[in-house]
Amino acid sequence: MAELVAPQGHVPDQPAGWRLSCFDELSSTSDLCLAKAEEGEADGFAGLAFHQTSPRGSRGRLWSDPGDSLALSVLLRPDEIERKQPGAWAFIAALAFHDGLAGGRTSSRLRIKWPNDIVLDGRKMGGILVEAGGGNDPWLVIGFGANLVASPAIPGRKLACLAEWTASCQPRAVVERVLAALTHWRQVFRDGGFAAIRRAWLDRSLPLGAPLVVNGGGHYSEGRFAGIGEDGELLLDCNGRVERVITGEVLYGDPKVNALETGRAAGH
């Protein structure tokens, strides 16, 4: 595990409020942050790897790392206000990820799919893994993974990478934008609660009426995106009957071809 430092051991400039460590290779940035959490590391640690040997994704998946991808994880120690609604973190992280990848640009091409996948032109480009623990001294590890200049070639699946949309896709620059956005949206949550996060998330989400399929836990539903509830649950319009979805794999698009959207982005 070789940490990258500048010549003469100079510590590179740090993003405001963060302690960023960069590595040429790690097994998993989230595993690094989990170890740091158990060691008592304070809020604000971030780990960036330029290559991962065992990246992880949601639902226990192993993820493909095509190289030239983003593999970032952060360690947070939620304060008393932030602990009151733990389900908000998936949406706070999604906002930070979207805005960091967007780099100040707004476009209907770059969207959030419930709860925190990033899609470009309907194809998955990035995802987030949120893990929590610590008991009476709670911690949170959030892993961000995205295809930056290339996407893995997986038969039958179509993925996206950031370079299809912008030339501003150098890992360090993207990381700095994501961390700055995460600082911002944490403060928005402290000041305005989940209602403020929910409004901003909906501004960046798939459009209302987008076709979705939910699969998981023995449950399968086809419908259209009808927003999210007051607690962040997915609202799915199934021929006029609105279902509230708490968990499950959400696929975007026509169910006959939705396998094209389930492809893997870089892991954490």
N, C-alpha and C positions, 0 to 999 in steps of 0.2 A: 504494500500500500504506500505508494510514493506521493507525498504531497508536493505540489508544485509551488515554488517560491521564486521570487525575482532574484536577479544576480545580487551577490553580496548579502543574501539573506534578507533583503528589504521586504517588508510585508506590504503587499499591494494595497492600494486605497480600498477601504471597506465601505460597502453601502451603508448609508446612515441608519444607525440602530441595529446593525447586524454584524455578526462575526462569521465571515465567509471563509471556508477552507476549500481549496480546489485540489483535486487528485487526478492523476493521469488515468488510474484504473482503481475501481473498487468492486467488490462483489455486489453491493447494493447501498445506495446512499441512505435509504430508509433504515437499513440495518445499522449503519454508522450512527444515525441519530438516535435509534433505540438504545444502542450501547451508551451513548452520551447521556441520555435521559436517566438510565440506571446509575450512572456515575455521579449524577447530581448537577450536570451542566445547566446553566441558567438559560432563561428565555432568550431567543435571538440567535441561536447557532444555526448555521446553514452549511450544507455540504454539497458540492458540485463535483461530479465525476465526468470525465470525457469518454470513459468507456466503462461498462459494467459487465461482470461475468455472470451474475445471477440476479438480474433485475426481477422485481415482483410487481404484479398488478392486483387489481381487485378480484375478489372471489377466489383467491389462491392461485391465480394464473401466473405462469411464467411468461415473460414478455421478450420479444425479439428486439435486440439492440443493433440497428443497421450501421451504427457509427454516425458521427456528425449529428447526434441527437442531444436533446436536453435531458439530463438526469440530475434533478435537484430535490433535496429534502430539507425540511426545516424542523427545528425543535422549538416548541412554544410551551410556556407555563401560563395557562389561562388565569386571568385575575377573577375576582369574585363576580363581577358583572358578566364576564365571558363564560363562566361556568353555568349560568342559569339556563342556557338553551344550547346544549352541546350539539344538537342537530344542525345548528346554524353554520357550523364550520365547513361543511361540504359546499355551501353556497358562498361563503366568504372566500374560500380558496378558489372557487370557480371564477368569481369576479376578478380576483387578483391575477389568475392565470390568463384569462381572456384579455384583460387590459395589458398585461405584460407582453403577451404575444402580439397584440394589436399595435403596440408601440405608438399610441396616440391617434391611430387611424380608426375611423368608424366605417363599417361596411356590413351589408346584409349577408355577405359571403361567410363571415366568421361568426359562429354562433355557439351558444352553450346548449348541450343536450342534457336533460335531467339525469342526475343532479349536477354533475361536474365534468362531463366529457366536452372537449372542444372539437367542433367539426368545421371543416372548410369545404364549402360547396357540397355539403351533405356527407362528406367523407371524414372519418375520424382522423384527427391529427394529434390529439393529446388526451391524457387522462390523469386522474388524481387518486391517490390512495391515502386515506385518513386513518390513523391508528391512535388509540388513547390508552392511558394506563396511569399508574402512580398512586392509586388509592387516595390517601389524605393529602398527598403532595402531587396533584395531577399534572400530567404532561400530555402533549399532543405532538405527534409527528405527522407531517403532511408531505407526501411525495408527489412531485410534479414530473411527468414524463411527456415529451413531445418529439415528433419527427421534425427536424429543422431543415436540413438540406437534402434529405433522402428519406424514403419510406420503405419498410421491409416488403419484399416481394412474397406475397402469400397467395397461392392459387385460389381463384374464385373470390378474392376480396380486393376491394379498392380502398386505398388509404391516401392520405394527403400529407404534405409537408409544408412548412412555413415558407420555404423558398418559392413555392408556387404563387405566393401572394405578395411577398416583400423581400427585398435584398437585405434587410436589417435582421439577420438571423444568426449572428455570432453568439455562441453560448453565453459568454460573460455579459454581453450587452443585454441579452434576454433576461438573464438572471437578475441583473440590477433592476430592470423594469418590473419583474415579477415581485421582488422583495419590496420595492417602493410601493407597489400597488397593494400588497398584503398589509403593509403598515397603514396605508390609507383606509382600507376597508375594515380593518380591526377598529380603527377610531370611529368610523361611521357606525359600526355596530354598537360600540359603547355609548355613543351619543344618541342614536336613533332607534336602537333595537332591531329586531329581525324585520320589522315592517320596512325600514329603509333599505335593508339588504334585499328583501323580496322585490321591491320596486325596481332596483337597479338590475337585479338578475333577470327579471322579465323583459327589461329593455334590451337585453343581450341574448335572450333565449331564442330557440326556434320559434317561428311565427305561429300564432294561434291557428289551429286547424291542420297543422302538420301531421301527416300519418305516422303513427307509432305502433309498435308491437311490444307488449310486456310479457316476458317469459321468466318464470322462476318460482320455486317452491310449489311445484305442481299446478301453478296457475298460468293461464295463457289468455291474453286479451288483445284484440285489435281495436284501434280507435283513433281519435284525433286529439292532438294536444289542446287542452282547455285551460292551461295555466297551472299554478301551484297554489295550494291552500295556505292558510295562515301559519301553519307549522312546517311548511315546505313540502307537504305530500304532493305527488303528481296527480293532477286532475286529468282523467282520460274520458273523453266523450265517446261512448260506445252506442252509436245510433240513438242519441238523445238521452241515454242513461249515463250519468257521470260516475265513474269509479274513482275511488281514492286509493292510490298506490303508495305504499310505504317503502317497499323494497322489491327488487327484481331487476333483471337485465332488460334495458330499454333499447329497442332497435328502431332506427329511423328509416322510414320509407315504405314502399309497397311490400307487404309480407311475402310476396312471391320472389322478391329479389333482396330482401333485407339482409341476407347473409353478407352482401357486399359491404355493409356498413359496420359489421362487427369485428373488423380486423384490428390488429394489435398496434398500438403506438408504443413508443419507448416506455420502459418501466422505471422503477425507482430503487 
